[in-house]
């Protein structure tokens, strides 16, 4: 049910989207929706109704992303510090009057999708690079890389990530990478690599960047060999955070209300009608 999968961030106590967080969440649940062609705006309106329903209840906050590359998708993220926390989030959606409202919205939302998938993933600290951000309030974009590792090559993938992280550190890269391994909802060996960005300009090279080939140095051939042996497929996509389909924590609203809770612009006043017979 969409009501079960939509979100549950603050319930965990450690949120993927908290302004300040000592670590990424231990468990990340993702609900991915594939949107019908031409239904993006209609989908946004239904998701905004979810936001209003959740904001009037005790249900936790959540973050909504929309794709700006690849197929048309919306991803909803929730974080948990334990499986017990995840269970509580699921039970919350069964409480009235929220349940009935969500049931009605689920029907509308289902007509706008071609498919959906729920993923549950666990944080991999040793494979991540600069995983703790100073703040995510100003984040506007996510790069998400989905990697499928060949059976029996998990150790090789771990070696690959550590080699990449060493090259990042040597080159002075500031692009954060948070790695999660999918434990449920996708084939074994699926990893998700998240990178949050305030602006897409962070993807532009610096004034005198060290190339990754130079950063790898003598280990480049070993890296390429491991990559060919261990990685079955890899797909990267860019997403924009959509505040209209997000229900962010209060500190986000307080710190940046213009983005997270923009006020509707007043309609332009109509000119006064002229008296009858006036030229």
URLIN-V197495 format. One record per residue. N is the residue number from 1. D_CENTER is the distance of its C-alpha to the mean C-alpha in whole Angstrom. Layout:
BEGIN
n=N d_center=D_CENTER
n=N d_center=D_CENTER
END
This chain:
BEGIN
n=1 d_center=19
n=2 d_center=17
n=3 d_center=18
n=4 d_center=17
n=5 d_center=14
n=6 d_center=12
n=7 d_center=11
n=8 d_center=13
n=9 d_center=12
n=10 d_center=15
n=11 d_center=17
n=12 d_center=16
n=13 d_center=18
n=14 d_center=15
n=15 d_center=12
n=16 d_center=9
n=17 d_center=9
n=18 d_center=13
n=19 d_center=15
n=20 d_center=17
n=21 d_center=16
n=22 d_center=18
n=23 d_center=16
n=24 d_center=13
n=25 d_center=13
n=26 d_center=15
n=27 d_center=13
n=28 d_center=10
n=29 d_center=10
n=30 d_center=8
n=31 d_center=10
n=32 d_center=10
n=33 d_center=12
n=34 d_center=15
n=35 d_center=16
n=36 d_center=20
n=37 d_center=21
n=38 d_center=22
n=39 d_center=20
n=40 d_center=17
n=41 d_center=19
n=42 d_center=21
n=43 d_center=17
n=44 d_center=16
n=45 d_center=19
n=46 d_center=19
n=47 d_center=15
n=48 d_center=17
n=49 d_center=20
n=50 d_center=17
n=51 d_center=16
n=52 d_center=20
n=53 d_center=21
n=54 d_center=18
n=55 d_center=20
n=56 d_center=23
n=57 d_center=23
n=58 d_center=22
n=59 d_center=19
n=60 d_center=16
n=61 d_center=13
n=62 d_center=10
n=63 d_center=7
n=64 d_center=6
n=65 d_center=5
n=66 d_center=9
n=67 d_center=10
n=68 d_center=13
n=69 d_center=14
n=70 d_center=15
n=71 d_center=15
n=72 d_center=14
n=73 d_center=11
n=74 d_center=9
n=75 d_center=6
n=76 d_center=6
n=77 d_center=5
n=78 d_center=9
n=79 d_center=11
n=80 d_center=14
n=81 d_center=17
n=82 d_center=19
n=83 d_center=20
n=84 d_center=22
n=85 d_center=19
n=86 d_center=17
n=87 d_center=21
n=88 d_center=21
n=89 d_center=18
n=90 d_center=19
n=91 d_center=23
n=92 d_center=22
n=93 d_center=21
n=94 d_center=25
n=95 d_center=26
n=96 d_center=28
n=97 d_center=28
n=98 d_center=24
n=99 d_center=25
n=100 d_center=27
n=101 d_center=25
n=102 d_center=22
n=103 d_center=24
n=104 d_center=25
n=105 d_center=22
n=106 d_center=21
n=107 d_center=24
n=108 d_center=23
n=109 d_center=19
n=110 d_center=21
n=111 d_center=23
n=112 d_center=20
n=113 d_center=18
n=114 d_center=20
n=115 d_center=18
n=116 d_center=15
n=117 d_center=14
n=118 d_center=13
n=119 d_center=12
n=120 d_center=13
n=121 d_center=13
n=122 d_center=14
n=123 d_center=14
n=124 d_center=17
n=125 d_center=18
n=126 d_center=21
n=127 d_center=19
n=128 d_center=16
n=129 d_center=17
n=130 d_center=17
n=131 d_center=15
n=132 d_center=15
n=133 d_center=15
n=134 d_center=17
n=135 d_center=15
n=136 d_center=12
n=137 d_center=13
n=138 d_center=14
n=139 d_center=11
n=140 d_center=10
n=141 d_center=9
n=142 d_center=7
n=143 d_center=9
n=144 d_center=8
n=145 d_center=11
n=146 d_center=13
n=147 d_center=16
n=148 d_center=19
n=149 d_center=21
n=150 d_center=25
n=151 d_center=27
n=152 d_center=28
n=153 d_center=27
n=154 d_center=24
n=155 d_center=26
n=156 d_center=27
n=157 d_center=23
n=158 d_center=23
n=159 d_center=26
n=160 d_center=24
n=161 d_center=21
n=162 d_center=23
n=163 d_center=25
n=164 d_center=22
n=165 d_center=22
n=166 d_center=25
n=167 d_center=25
n=168 d_center=23
n=169 d_center=25
n=170 d_center=28
n=171 d_center=27
n=172 d_center=25
n=173 d_center=22
n=174 d_center=19
n=175 d_center=16
n=176 d_center=14
n=177 d_center=13
n=178 d_center=11
n=179 d_center=13
n=180 d_center=12
n=181 d_center=15
n=182 d_center=14
n=183 d_center=17
n=184 d_center=17
n=185 d_center=16
n=186 d_center=17
n=187 d_center=20
n=188 d_center=21
n=189 d_center=20
n=190 d_center=16
n=191 d_center=14
n=192 d_center=11
n=193 d_center=11
n=194 d_center=8
n=195 d_center=9
n=196 d_center=9
n=197 d_center=11
n=198 d_center=14
n=199 d_center=15
n=200 d_center=15
n=201 d_center=19
n=202 d_center=18
n=203 d_center=18
n=204 d_center=21
n=205 d_center=24
n=206 d_center=26
n=207 d_center=30
n=208 d_center=31
n=209 d_center=28
n=210 d_center=29
n=211 d_center=28
n=212 d_center=26
n=213 d_center=29
n=214 d_center=31
n=215 d_center=29
n=216 d_center=29
n=217 d_center=33
n=218 d_center=35
n=219 d_center=32
n=220 d_center=31
n=221 d_center=33
n=222 d_center=32
n=223 d_center=28
n=224 d_center=29
n=225 d_center=31
n=226 d_center=28
n=227 d_center=26
n=228 d_center=28
n=229 d_center=29
n=230 d_center=26
n=231 d_center=23
n=232 d_center=23
n=233 d_center=21
n=234 d_center=18
n=235 d_center=15
n=236 d_center=13
n=237 d_center=11
n=238 d_center=10
n=239 d_center=8
n=240 d_center=9
n=241 d_center=8
n=242 d_center=10
n=243 d_center=12
n=244 d_center=14
n=245 d_center=12
n=246 d_center=10
n=247 d_center=13
n=248 d_center=12
n=249 d_center=15
n=250 d_center=18
n=251 d_center=18
n=252 d_center=16
n=253 d_center=18
n=254 d_center=21
n=255 d_center=20
n=256 d_center=19
n=257 d_center=20
n=258 d_center=20
n=259 d_center=17
n=260 d_center=15
n=261 d_center=19
n=262 d_center=21
n=263 d_center=24
n=264 d_center=25
n=265 d_center=28
n=266 d_center=32
n=267 d_center=33
n=268 d_center=36
n=269 d_center=39
n=270 d_center=42
n=271 d_center=45
n=272 d_center=48
n=273 d_center=50
n=274 d_center=54
n=275 d_center=57
n=276 d_center=59
n=277 d_center=61
n=278 d_center=59
n=279 d_center=59
END
